[in-house]
């Protein structure tokens, strides 16, 4: 099983809403990532979790709050977002966070902030 | 810092044509190199990879060779199909610190019957 599963696939939220994106992997990977992809742009790294601990925050605004409840799950909590936060949010995993290896991506959650 | 440069698209080809998408990189050390593909409305799929100089990655008829002397990792396919229409991203993984993928800008490929 080489799948990373993300839910929901689409999400529309208002600027005062609170919502969460969910990600799950069953490959035994110990590193998980959130990437943000704007239209016609490459993905940009937001957060890195290694062994369930937040290792890297790429200067992401606090309205995005990641959480790693266990080694298979990764959440991204959203609060008070702006329309410019509308994007495709991609979850990924890799065996570890320190080897230069490939990451496996989920299908993404397409977020629209209205 | 580390970076990846891809040829600008879109690339428009007829079915069964030969495909080349150029990719060059700048990096310290010896990064691993990847090609990812993104079909419309979907996430990224790993297409192929190479982890050291002169390695050739291949998958689904696509090939790319890790050329350290020219710092390149060009993607090729001998005969494209309509189903290959997608955006292709060249990427490297850093050799220091945490595993961060550095992506090129992406090249959109459109294949017509």
Interface residues (C-beta under 8 A of the other chain):
Chain A: X4 X6 X31 X40 X41 X42 X43 X45 X48 X50 X55 X56 X88 X90 X94 X96 X97 X98 X99 X100 X101 X102 X103 X104 X105 X106 X107 X108 X110
Chain B: X31 X32 X34 X36 X41 X42 X43 X44 X45 X46 X49 X89 X92 X93 X94 X95 X97 X98 X99 X100 X101 X103 X104 X105 X106
